[in-house]
Amino acid sequence: MWIELLRWTHVIGATVLLGTGAGIAFFMVMAHRTRDAKVIAHTAGTVVIADWVFTASAVIIQPISGYLLARAVGWPLTDGWLMCSLILYVVVGVFWIPVVWIQHELRDLARIAAQNGSDLPARFNQLYKIWFACGFPAFFAVLTILWLMVNRPVF
């Protein structure tokens, strides 16, 4: 029963990471396409909350549940697929941490533009490009981790 609960918790955490990340990216891109500072400010505000509530929770739960599951099942952390997953998890974090900061900045810049009735500043566009670019390696790293978790290849 304990192992099933750990496995379920770990799968839910992975699902939340992937789903929230994809959802956040989709809504931010769609809001950005409007070029409407009010829409972007509102969407970015929701995205920041979602990232802290869902993504941050899953980021904390994943290594804990993964470690406990590996111990309970008897998987050494040095197994190739598991080691690769851990390295990719760090890669995801390297891209996610700046993205969280950028989302706060995008929200704030859009709020200021909306309040002033002005266009989005050039800094907004620069940060958005970085935010967008950071999403790809993080997203593909999460997909790879999920593949490794499901298949547990030997290497």
Rosetta silent file (secondary structure, phi, psi, omega in degrees, C-alpha in Angstrom):
SEQUENCE: MWIELLRWTHVIGATVLLGTGAGIAFFMVMAHRTRDAKVIAHTAGTVVIADWVFTASAVIIQPISGYLLARAVGWPLTDGWLMCSLILYVVVGVFWIPVVWIQHELRDLARIAAQNGSDLPARFNQLYKIWFACGFPAFFAVLTILWLMVNRPVF
SCORE:     score description
SCORE:     0.000 S_00000001
   1 L     0.000  -41.734 -179.200    0.000    0.000    0.000 S_00000001
   2 H   -61.016  -44.066 -179.031    2.833    2.408    0.899 S_00000001
   3 H   -65.713  -40.523  178.882    4.580    1.912   -2.453 S_00000001
   4 H   -63.153  -39.383  178.256    1.338    2.460   -4.386 S_00000001
   5 H   -65.841  -42.780  176.993    0.715    5.695   -2.488 S_00000001
   6 H   -62.518  -45.274 -179.811    4.264    6.891   -3.207 S_00000001
   7 H   -61.717  -44.851 -179.868    3.962    5.957   -6.875 S_00000001
   8 H   -61.725  -45.571  178.963    0.578    7.709   -7.143 S_00000001
   9 H   -60.492  -42.311 -178.795    1.942   10.831   -5.426 S_00000001
  10 H   -67.424  -41.709  178.216    4.933   10.866   -7.736 S_00000001
  11 H   -66.329  -41.901  176.939    2.820   10.442  -10.870 S_00000001
  12 H   -61.089  -43.988  178.106    0.425   13.184   -9.751 S_00000001
  13 H   -59.797  -43.164  178.338    3.388   15.492   -9.134 S_00000001
  14 H   -64.042  -40.236  179.036    4.792   14.762  -12.590 S_00000001
  15 H   -64.034  -43.086  178.591    1.384   15.359  -14.131 S_00000001
  16 H   -63.848  -43.250  178.448    1.034   18.669  -12.325 S_00000001
  17 H   -59.055  -49.138 -178.550    4.510   19.769  -13.450 S_00000001
  18 H   -68.104  -48.266 -176.373    3.819   18.944  -17.079 S_00000001
  19 H   -65.955  -45.550  179.640    0.216   20.130  -17.134 S_00000001
  20 H   -65.975  -42.761  178.801    0.746   23.370  -15.265 S_00000001
  21 H   -59.981  -45.952  179.325    3.845   24.166  -17.294 S_00000001
  22 H   -66.110  -41.353  179.758    2.058   23.556  -20.590 S_00000001
  23 H   -64.446  -46.049  178.480   -1.027   25.463  -19.431 S_00000001
  24 H   -58.882  -46.788 -179.763    0.972   28.438  -18.212 S_00000001
  25 H   -60.651  -45.560 -179.050    2.900   28.574  -21.463 S_00000001
  26 H   -59.810  -50.179 -176.232   -0.273   28.351  -23.555 S_00000001
  27 H   -68.463  -36.142  176.530   -2.110   31.107  -21.691 S_00000001
  28 H   -65.985  -43.397  179.176    0.896   33.419  -21.593 S_00000001
  29 H   -63.270  -44.670 -179.427    1.510   33.001  -25.326 S_00000001
  30 H   -64.005  -40.727  177.838   -2.164   33.577  -26.145 S_00000001
  31 H   -65.205  -42.566 -179.740   -2.290   36.684  -23.943 S_00000001
  32 H   -60.580  -36.779 -179.082    0.937   38.001  -25.476 S_00000001
  33 H   -62.344  -24.757  179.506   -0.513   37.607  -28.955 S_00000001
  34 H   -72.754  -25.952 -174.914   -3.244   40.140  -28.097 S_00000001
  35 L    60.446   14.740  179.410   -0.604   42.828  -27.359 S_00000001
  36 L   -93.856  113.588 -175.674   -3.232   44.175  -24.907 S_00000001
  37 H   -58.488  -36.682  179.695   -1.498   45.180  -21.679 S_00000001
  38 H   -65.405  -43.863  178.955   -4.680   44.641  -19.621 S_00000001
  39 H   -64.474  -45.399 -179.144   -5.151   41.091  -20.914 S_00000001
  40 H   -64.311  -43.543 -179.782   -1.485   40.289  -20.431 S_00000001
  41 H   -60.577  -44.743 -179.878   -1.431   41.792  -16.920 S_00000001
  42 H   -64.949  -48.248 -179.028   -4.468   39.749  -15.867 S_00000001
  43 H   -63.521  -45.230 -179.836   -3.193   36.523  -17.423 S_00000001
  44 H   -63.466  -35.229  176.368    0.322   36.973  -16.079 S_00000001
  45 H   -62.373  -42.482  177.573   -1.107   37.619  -12.611 S_00000001
  46 H   -67.462  -40.231  179.690   -2.983   34.325  -12.759 S_00000001
  47 H   -61.814  -42.778  179.313    0.074   32.542  -14.150 S_00000001
  48 H   -60.820  -44.639  178.816    2.255   33.769  -11.276 S_00000001
  49 H   -62.950  -47.412 -179.186   -0.263   32.446   -8.746 S_00000001
  50 H   -60.273  -39.923 -179.786   -0.594   29.105  -10.573 S_00000001
  51 H   -64.061  -40.198  179.803    3.166   28.715  -10.739 S_00000001
  52 H   -73.603  -40.477 -176.945    3.524   29.244   -6.992 S_00000001
  53 H   -74.204  -50.744 -173.110    0.539   27.119   -5.986 S_00000001
  54 H   -91.498  -57.092 -174.988    0.879   24.205   -8.397 S_00000001
  55 H   -63.685  -48.274 -178.070    4.359   24.132   -9.895 S_00000001
  56 H   -61.620  -38.922  177.487    6.236   25.045   -6.723 S_00000001
  57 H   -61.510  -46.333 -179.490    4.278   22.428   -4.745 S_00000001
  58 H   -66.477  -36.284  178.878    5.080   19.749   -7.312 S_00000001
  59 H   -60.978  -35.363  178.684    8.722   20.833   -7.449 S_00000001
  60 H   -77.567  -42.868 -176.452    8.959   20.148   -3.722 S_00000001
  61 H   -68.647  -37.738 -174.154    6.925   16.914   -3.759 S_00000001
  62 H   -57.114  -53.943 -178.135    8.728   15.314   -6.728 S_00000001
  63 H   -67.178  -32.834  179.012   12.195   14.777   -5.256 S_00000001
  64 H   -67.779  -51.285 -179.174   10.755   13.705   -1.903 S_00000001
  65 H   -66.516  -36.603  178.485    8.286   11.216   -3.358 S_00000001
  66 H   -64.628  -43.734  178.872   10.856   10.054   -5.920 S_00000001
  67 H   -63.991  -48.113 -179.654   13.509    9.417   -3.300 S_00000001
  68 H   -62.697  -39.106  178.635   11.094    7.593   -1.000 S_00000001
  69 H   -65.715  -45.872  179.148    9.756    5.537   -3.918 S_00000001
  70 H   -59.302  -43.329  178.716   13.245    4.587   -5.103 S_00000001
  71 H   -64.250  -44.310 -176.909   14.170    3.504   -1.575 S_00000001
  72 H   -66.122  -36.735 -178.044   10.936    1.542   -1.097 S_00000001
  73 H   -84.679  -24.081 -179.726   11.255   -0.273   -4.431 S_00000001
  74 L    95.730   20.216  176.823   15.009   -0.785   -4.128 S_00000001
  75 L   -82.619  121.629  174.524   16.148    1.289   -7.101 S_00000001
  76 L   -67.887  139.265  178.889   19.662    2.631   -6.543 S_00000001
  77 L   -64.425  -12.271  179.577   19.875    6.359   -7.243 S_00000001
  78 L   -90.611   -1.935  173.902   22.894    5.521   -9.397 S_00000001
  79 L   -56.640  141.758 -175.183   20.836    3.538  -11.938 S_00000001
  80 H   -53.728  -49.488 -177.703   21.361    5.164  -15.338 S_00000001
  81 H   -65.368  -35.518 -178.779   17.743    6.124  -15.986 S_00000001
  82 H   -74.074  -41.815  177.334   17.334    7.480  -12.470 S_00000001
  83 H   -62.154  -43.535  178.331   20.604    9.426  -12.542 S_00000001
  84 H   -62.123  -40.676  177.833   19.664   10.894  -15.922 S_00000001
  85 H   -61.549  -43.240 -179.613   16.238   11.866  -14.519 S_00000001
  86 H   -64.751  -41.381  177.997   17.863   13.627  -11.578 S_00000001
  87 H   -63.447  -44.136  179.110   20.250   15.537  -13.853 S_00000001
  88 H   -65.641  -33.336  177.139   17.364   16.572  -16.101 S_00000001
  89 H   -62.045  -40.260  176.022   15.375   17.645  -13.028 S_00000001
  90 H   -65.465  -41.077  177.706   18.206   20.041  -12.171 S_00000001
  91 H   -58.968  -45.171  177.966   18.197   21.270  -15.791 S_00000001
  92 H   -57.536  -45.447  179.325   14.474   21.974  -15.503 S_00000001
  93 H   -61.715  -38.364  178.931   15.132   23.951  -12.325 S_00000001
  94 H   -60.411  -34.796  178.680   17.900   25.958  -13.985 S_00000001
  95 H   -87.774  -31.204 -175.977   15.371   27.133  -16.568 S_00000001
  96 H   -72.274  -40.393 -176.894   12.350   27.362  -14.261 S_00000001
  97 H   -58.072  -48.910  176.965   13.880   29.660  -11.632 S_00000001
  98 H   -66.318  -31.105  179.392   14.528   32.538  -14.075 S_00000001
  99 H   -62.711  -40.542  178.434   11.139   31.938  -15.690 S_00000001
 100 H   -61.319  -46.535  178.750    9.398   32.517  -12.352 S_00000001
 101 H   -62.506  -44.028 -179.142   11.239   35.814  -11.901 S_00000001
 102 H   -62.595  -40.204  179.187   10.532   36.816  -15.521 S_00000001
 103 H   -60.964  -39.067  175.886    6.814   36.070  -15.117 S_00000001
 104 H   -62.779  -43.957  179.737    6.694   38.461  -12.160 S_00000001
 105 H   -64.580  -44.149  178.911    8.466   41.113  -14.224 S_00000001
 106 H   -59.932  -43.858  178.246    6.177   40.582  -17.236 S_00000001
 107 H   -59.477  -48.477 -177.100    3.139   40.896  -14.978 S_00000001
 108 H   -65.610  -42.430  178.250    4.440   44.091  -13.396 S_00000001
 109 H   -64.190  -39.692  178.454    5.443   45.692  -16.700 S_00000001
 110 H   -68.105  -38.860  178.061    2.056   44.842  -18.215 S_00000001
 111 H   -62.262  -43.620  179.261    0.241   46.241  -15.162 S_00000001
 112 H   -63.074  -45.802  178.969    2.147   49.518  -15.416 S_00000001
 113 H   -61.976  -41.398  179.862    1.423   49.788  -19.150 S_00000001
 114 H   -64.767  -43.263 -179.915   -2.266   49.001  -18.544 S_00000001
 115 H   -64.897  -37.199 -178.638   -2.521   51.602  -15.762 S_00000001
 116 H   -86.682   -9.417 -176.071   -0.815   54.246  -17.897 S_00000001
 117 L    66.953   29.551 -177.397   -2.665   53.311  -21.071 S_00000001
 118 L  -109.324  170.916  175.651    0.684   52.926  -22.815 S_00000001
 119 L   -71.563  160.759  174.883    2.267   50.314  -25.028 S_00000001
 120 L   -65.966  137.719 -178.216    4.285   47.523  -23.512 S_00000001
 121 L   -72.857  163.797  179.104    7.891   48.680  -23.066 S_00000001
 122 H   -58.614  -35.364  178.875   10.807   47.230  -25.006 S_00000001
 123 H   -59.363  -36.304  177.831   11.977   45.509  -21.793 S_00000001
 124 H   -58.996  -48.258 -178.709    8.744   43.509  -21.793 S_00000001
 125 H   -64.018  -38.243  177.832    9.502   42.159  -25.264 S_00000001
 126 H   -63.850  -47.229 -179.663   13.091   41.315  -24.321 S_00000001
 127 H   -66.081  -37.900  179.385   12.005   39.432  -21.202 S_00000001
 128 H   -61.758  -41.650  178.839    9.206   37.669  -23.068 S_00000001
 129 H   -61.941  -41.368  177.643   11.688   36.326  -25.623 S_00000001
 130 H   -65.555  -46.484  177.848   13.896   34.961  -22.834 S_00000001
 131 H   -55.046  -47.842 -178.546   10.841   33.489  -21.063 S_00000001
 132 H   -62.118  -45.412 -178.457    9.714   31.839  -24.298 S_00000001
 133 H   -65.660  -36.492  179.626   13.177   30.452  -25.069 S_00000001
 134 H   -67.532  -25.173 -177.535   13.591   29.015  -21.554 S_00000001
 135 H   -66.502  -35.241 -175.224   10.365   27.077  -21.915 S_00000001
 136 H   -65.316  -53.327  179.771   11.576   24.742  -24.640 S_00000001
 137 H   -63.815  -36.602  179.311   14.504   23.044  -22.890 S_00000001
 138 H   -65.432  -44.191 -179.038   12.533   22.801  -19.639 S_00000001
 139 H   -63.222  -45.971 -179.244    9.492   21.312  -21.376 S_00000001
 140 H   -70.280  -29.800  175.104   11.509   18.745  -23.316 S_00000001
 141 H   -66.804  -40.882  177.392   13.499   17.849  -20.210 S_00000001
 142 H   -64.044  -43.478  177.461   10.233   17.161  -18.343 S_00000001
 143 H   -59.855  -40.880  179.397    8.994   15.023  -21.253 S_00000001
 144 H   -66.365  -41.866  177.035   12.264   13.097  -21.208 S_00000001
 145 H   -59.546  -44.205  178.619   12.032   12.566  -17.451 S_00000001
 146 H   -61.338  -41.658  177.912    8.512   11.196  -17.880 S_00000001
 147 H   -62.313  -44.016  178.954    9.729    8.850  -20.606 S_00000001
 148 H   -62.601  -41.268  179.330   12.561    7.672  -18.361 S_00000001
 149 H   -62.985  -41.713 -177.519   10.161    7.127  -15.444 S_00000001
 150 H   -73.743  -42.074 -172.955    7.784    5.048  -17.553 S_00000001
 151 H   -93.716  -26.734 -178.912   10.391    3.013  -19.454 S_00000001
 152 L    41.739   59.387 -178.942   13.271    2.827  -16.945 S_00000001
 153 L   -66.589  153.422  178.379   15.804    1.905  -19.657 S_00000001
 154 L   -95.073  121.955  174.419   19.010    0.177  -18.684 S_00000001
 155 L  -159.608    0.000    0.000   22.179    2.107  -19.555 S_00000001
